């Protein structure tokens, strides 16, 4: 029994015997894995920072005596989460409505319609930010197993061709090369599984965040359109109360 020959089989032997297509598929799987883990780490850190800023802003918002105090907070601390971003758009829309000239299409409609459009745009922008990278994760999760399977089929094909040319069809001659080819399927699954799990996790976090933002948008609209707290409704002849921050910080 030729046991020494079996000791040469393995991943290193598979790489050494693989052709150009197999090497290309390995590079593709490696790139998919790097992208997946980059998105996992970067989105996890970004979500943690966003939740921390959101908690701080919401605490300040609900404790504020009125929207002017919230505007001052935004001026001093910037826009770092969907809630502050939504409030920024609401205050900016109120300021634009107060100073409107009536000569532009964007200024058409009542104050409530103007505010509603601004809040809707803000939610749309935040949705796009929260969905960053999820399309890539979904694509990797669905395609990586098939890339690995294609590599396995290609490897088995070459293994069988080599076995046929050698004229030996014994089990020990077949099992080794075929087993090596199955490494590609395992690599494809190893890439796909983290992508699937992270996609589901981030998608659930996105839905929860957007649900909270949508509820907050209704409260903000009520405060600004009906003046629930301290008569915060905007009128044309009121003094300027808000200047948008120079740039969005997150």
N, C-alpha and C positions, 0 to 999 in steps of 0.2 A: 504494500500500500504506500503510495507516494505522498506522505504527509508533508514533507518540506515544501512541495509545490503549493499546498494549500495555505501555507503561512505567508505566501507572497500576495494573496488576495486581500482586498480591502479598498478603502477609499483612495489611498495613495496610488495603488496599482490601477484603479479605475481611472484616475486623472491621467496617469502616464499613458494608458492605452487609448484614452478618448481622442476622438478626432476634433476637427475644428468646430463642427456644429455643436457637439457636446460641450466644448469649452465656452462657446457663445451662450448656450443655455445656462450654464453655471454662472456666467457673468451677469446675465439677466436676473437670475434668482438672487444673486448677491446684491445687485442694485435695488431690487424690490425690498429685500430685508433691511438695507440701510435706510431707505426712504421710510419704511414702516416704523422703524424704531426712532428715527428722527422726528416723525410726526407724533408718535406716542409721547416722547419726552417733551417736545416743544409745546404741544397742545396741553399736556398735563400741567406744566409750569404756568402757561398762560391762563388756564382756567383757575388755577389756585390764586394767582394774582388778581384776576378779575373778580372772583368771589370775595376776596378780602376787601377790595376797593368798593364793591357793591354793598357789602355789609356796613362799611363806614359811611358811605353816602346815604343809604336808606336811614341809618340811625340819625344822621344829621338832618335829613329831609323831614322826618316825622317829628323831630324835636324843634324844628325851626319855627319862629313866630310868624313867618310869612315867606312868600316866594322871593322877595328882595334879599332876604338872608340866604336863601338857597343860591341865588345868583352870585352873591359874594363868595360863597363857598366854592362854587365852580370856578370863579375867577382866580381864587387862591390855590386850588388843588388840582385844577385841570379836569379832563374828561377821561376816565379810566375804566368805565364799565357801561353796559347797556342802559342802566337806569340813569346815570348822569348824562349819557349821550342823549337819551330821550328827553330829559328835562332841558338840556341845552337847546335842542331843536324847538321845544315848546316855547322857551323864553325868547329865542331868536325870532321865531315866527310872530310872537306877540309884538316884539319891537319893530319888525318889518311891517306888520299891519298898521301899527301906530303911525309909521312914517310913510305909508304907501301914497303914491301919486295917482293911482287909478289908470295909469297909461300902459301897464303891462298885464299880460294874460294871467301870470302867476298871482296877481293881486286880486283877481276876480273872486266874487263870492262874499259871503258874510264872514264875520270873525271866527265863528265856530267852524265853518268849512275850511277856512284858511289854516286853523290850528289842527284840524283833523288830517289834512293833507300832510302837514309837517310831521306829525306824530307817525303817520303811516310810513312816510319815507324813512324816518329814523328806525322803525322796526324792521323795515326791509333791509336797510344797511347792516343792522346788527345781526339779522338772520344770515346774511352773506358772510359776515365775519365769523360767526359761530360754526358755519359749515366749511370753513377753510380746511382743506386736507381730507375731508371725508370722502369725496369722490375718488381720490387717489387710493385711500384705504379700501374702499369697496371694490375698485378695479383690481387691486393686488389680491384681495381675498378671493375674488372669483376666478382670476386668471392663473395665479401661482400653481395651484394643483395641476392644471392642464399643461403648464410649461414643464413641470416635473414629470408628468405622465408621458409627454412627448419625448423627453429625454430618455425615459425608461424604455419606451418602444424602440427608439433608435438604437439604444445600447443593446437590447435583446436581439435586434436584427443583426447587428454586427457580430455579436457573440455567436449566434447560430451559424452565420456565414463562416466564421473562423473555425467553428467546430466541424462544419461540413467539409471544409477544405483539409482539415487535419485527419479526417476519416475515423475519428474516435467519437462515439456517441454514448459513452458510459456516463453514469449519473454524476460521478465526481468531476467529469469534464464539463458537464452542462450546468450544474448547480452553482459553481463559483462565478462564472461570467454573468449568468442571469441574476444571481444575488447582488453582484456589483451594480448591475443596471438598475435594480430597484432602489438604489441609493438616491437616484434623481427624484423618484416619487416621494421619498421621505423628506428630501430637502424642500420640495414644493409644498408639502403639508406643513413643514416647520416654518415656512414663510407665511403661509396663508392663515394659520391658526391665530397668531398674534394680531394680524390685520383684521380678522373677523371680530375677535373679542374687543379690540380697541374701537372699531367702528361702532359696535353696539353700545359700548360705554359712552362714547362721545355723543352719539345720536340721542341717547337717553338724557344726558346732561343738557344737550341743546334744547330738547323739548321742555324740560323742566324750567330752564332759564327763560325761554320764550313765553311760557305760560305765566310766569311771574311778571315778566315785562308787560305782557298784555293786560294783566290786572292793574299794574301800576299806571299804565297809560290811561285807563279809564278814570282812575283817581286824579291823575294830573290834569286830564281834560276837564273834570268837574271843578277842580280848584281854579283853573284859569278861565273857564268859560262862564261859570256861575258865581265866582267869588265866594266860595264856601268859607275860606279862611281869611279873615281880615280884609275883606273886600278887595280881593286880588284881581278882579276883572279888569281888563285893559281898556282904557278909553283913549280917544284920539288926543285929548288935551292934557293927558297926564305927562309928567316929566319922564325922561329917559331913565330906565332902571336896569338895563342889562346891555353889556357889550360882550359879544362872543369871544371866547379865548382865541388866541392867535392860531393855535394848531391843536388837533386832537392828539393827546398823549398816549392813547392806547386804542 
